């Protein structure tokens, strides 16, 4: 078991690192279509009437519809809030520095 411990810790570190590298940023705009076409994000979160929040992968604008790769579409007029997933350098650096002592400690066993 101890032979695989460093490898398991490394895998845990990589998993945590991948989840911490990205964060959603609210986009203040009156034209969600313009933002989607200009930035071409890989993921967005959208708030629609009724408080429903939806996540769309690789969204595109088709006429007056916002369409995701999973076939989900909605009228652009229904978009109340748009959040774009972006890389977060601060969170990534913080996770790396917080994880280093754990890696050093586990490698010593």
Protein Blocks (a to p, Z undefined) as FASTA:
>chain_A
ZZmmmmmmmmmmmmmmmmmmpccdddddfblklmmmmnopabdcdddehhiacddehiad
ehjaccdfkopacdfklpmbdcdddddfklmmmmmmmmmmmmmmmmmZZ
